[in-house]
Amino acid sequence: MADIRHLLNVTEHGYGKTPLLMIHGFGCDKTAWRRLMPYLEDSYRLILLDLAGFGGSTPEAFEAERHATPAGHAEDMATLCDELELENAVMLGHSIGGTIGMIASTLRPGAFRQLVMVCSSARYLDDQPDYRGGYSQEQLDGLMQLMEQNYLDWASTLSRVALGDAATRSREHDLRERFLAIDPEVLRPLARSIFLGDTRHLLPQVSVPSLIVQTARDAIVPMEAAEYLQANLPDSELVVLDTGGHYPQLTDPAALAEVLPSRLTLHGSAS
């Protein structure tokens, strides 16, 4: 098998010593971090990658059954940690990328000193009466049906909803094109696993300190879901950005960058 770094199109940037493993979210690739990188590259060794099936990852990286779940991608992250011999790294993951990094930390806890989960959720489906993930079963069934029947309309709708009050015409176009660049046969099964899945049972297994970053107005992840993460991840902190949308690294990277160095140095990560 080829080197995991080749398979996942891994590149490194920056001038710092502390490794910062950056895991992109659903429907994106590593270029989603490009506007945030200038704020971090002086202090960190930035490690960027494309999840299997996304971006510039190689065709042989993708295994349909295994990569239909976040857990399969987390296995890849654990392998990458081994290949890079990561110790005391910081994981920065957006949306499902944060969940993938969280799962990877249970597989390789020694690789990480801190997890940073941006607009992430342990479950998108409401579980009444005690848990609000943001969606009813009917809403998610409708979203999955639209994805099956009209991929273009689905991409347009999700782009508009996800950006929320941070939306502009150019941002909607950029995000929609990101979705459309991915093979629907890669995205559809993973979407079903993400939106209908549940990782709440894994949260108590996390032994790494966590920073949860949530935008104040996110139509994809409600504040209750972020608060649930904070309440159930051991040694965790929740920071709310006074900005909108599900993709702050694209729409307001300065706001996201502002909260990172001070919170990360609490755990001695900046060099």
N, C-alpha and C positions, 0 to 999 in steps of 0.2 A: 504494500500500500504506500502511496506517495506521502511525503511529509505533510502533516496537518497544516503547517504554515502555508504550504503551496495550495493545498486543497481549499483553504478558507481565505486565500488572497490576503494574508497577514502582511501589514506594513507597520513600521515603527517610525515615530517622529518625536521631536522635542529634545530637550537638553538636560532634563532632570534625571535623578537616579531612581526615584520611586516609580515602579511600574503602575500604569493606569490602564487597565483593560477595559476598552470601550465597546459595548455590545449594543448594536442598533436594534430598533424595535420592528414591529410588524410592518411589512410593506415597504421597508427602506433598505439601505445598505450603508456601508461605512461612510459614504460621502455626506450622510445626514449630520455628521459631526463637524463638517468643515468650518462652519461659522463659529463654533465654540473653541476649536483647537488653538487659535492664536492667544486665547486667554490662559491656556494651560501649558503650552509647550515649553515655557521657560522653567517650569517647576517639576515637570513630570516626564517620564518616558512613556509616551503615548503608544499604545498597542491597539491598532485598528484591525478589523476583520469583517468579512462578509459571511454571514451564516450560510450554511449549505442550502443551495437553491436560490440564493439571493446575490445580487451584484456580480462581482467578478469571481465568485467561488467557482471551482471547476465542476464540470458535469459529473465527474466521478465522485465528487464529494457528497452528492445527494443520494440518499437511500429513502425511497418513497415511504415505506412503513415507519422507519425509525424517525425520520424528520417530520412526520405528521404530528409530532407532539413536542412541547417544550423540553421534556425530559431527554429526548433524543439529541437535541441541540446542546443541552447541558452536558451530556456525555462528551460531545466534541470539545466543549470548553475545558472539561477536566483533562482531556488528552492534550489540549493546547497548553494548559498549565504545566503538565509534565514535560512537554517538549521544550518549553521556554524556561523550565526550572524556576517557576515563579514562587517567591516567598514574600509575604508581607505586602502584596500588591493591593491596590484599590480597584474595585470593580465599579465601573460607571455604566449602568444599563438603563435604556429607555423603554418604557412600556413592557412588552413581553421580554425584551432584552434584560430588564431588571429581574424578572422572574427566572429567566434562564440562568443568570448569574447567581441568583439566590440558591437555586437547586444545585448548581455547580459547587457552591461553597459547602454544601452538605457532603459532597463527594470528595472535595479537596480543601478542607478547612484551613490547612496550613499554608495554602497559596495566598490567602487573603488576610489583610488586616482590617479592611472595612468594605462594606457594600454601600453603594449609592444607587438608589432606585428612584428613577424619575417618572412620575405619572404611571406607576405600576399598580397592579391589582392581583390579589390572590384568587378572586372569583368575580366574574362579570354578571353572573346570573343572581337575581335576588333569591334569598333563602328566608322566607318569612317564618316567624315574625322578627327574627333577631338580626338578620344580615341584609344590607342593601348594597348590591353590586352595581345597580344602575339600570338593569334590564330585566324585563319579564321574559318568560319562556316564549310568549307570542312575539315579542319584539325581536328576539334573537332568531326565531324561526323565520321571520320575515326578512331579516338581514341575510341569512344564509340562502333563502330562496332567491332573493334578488341577485346574490353573488352567482348562483347557479344559472339563472335565466338571462341576466343582462349584466355582464361583467363591467362594461363601460359605465352604465348608469350607477352600478354599485360603487365603482371607484370615484365617480363624481360626487355622489351623495356622501360617502364616507369622508372624502377630502373636505367638503364644506362643513360637515358636522364636527369633524375632529379639530379643525382650525378655530371654529367658533368665532368669538369677537376679534381674534387675531387674523382673520381671513382677509386677504386681498386677492384680486384677480390673479396676480402672478404667483402668489403662494398656493392658491387652489390648483392652478395649472401645474406647478412644480410637484405637489404632493400627488395629484392624480396621475401624472406621468410616472412617478416612482412606482405607484401601484401597478400601472399598466405594463411596466417593464418586466414584471415578474410573471412567470408562467402560471396561469390559473391553476394548473394541476399541482403546483407547489403550494400555492397560497390557500386554495379552498380547504383542503383537509386540515391544514394548520390552523386556519381561522376557526373551523368548527371545534377543534381541540382547545383552542384558546378561550373562545367565548362561552363554550359549554363546559369547560373544565373547572377543576377546583384544586388549588394547591394549599388551601388553608391548613391542612393536616401537617404540612412540611414546616410551617413557620417555627414551631417550638424546637425543631431540630437544628436551627441555624445557631451557630456558636460565634459568629463574627458580628461585631458592632455594625449597625445599619443606620444610614441617613436616608430618610424618605423625603423626597422633594416633590411637591404637588403644586400645580398651578391653582389659583383661586377659582378659576372658571374653566372646568374641563368637562365637556359633554360626554367623554368616553369613560372617565374614571371619576365618580362622585367623591366628594370629600369624605363621606362615611367610609368608603373603601380604603382611602389612605389612612384614616384614623384607625381602622381595623388592623392594618399592617403595623402601625406604630404600637398598638396595644398588645399585639401578639408576637411581634418579633422581639426576642430578648435584646436588651441593650440597644434600643433604637431611639431615634429622634425624628420628629416631623417638622419640616420647614415648608411654609406656604409662600409661594411667589405671588406677588400682586400683579399677575398677568393672566391672560386667557389662553385657551387652546391646549391641545394635547401634545404639541411639539415645540416646547420652549427652546430647544437647541436650534431650531430653524427660525422661529419667529422672534425670540427675545434672548439671544445667547448671553448678552451682557447681564441680564437679571439672573440667569442660571449660574453664570461664572461668579457672580458676586457672592453667592452663598457657599460656594465650594471651598475656597482656600481656608477660610476661617474654621469651617466645620471639619475639614479634613485634618488640619493641624492639631485639632483636639486629640487626635490619635497619632500625632507625630509623623504624618505622611509627607508633608512638603519638604523638599530638599533645598 
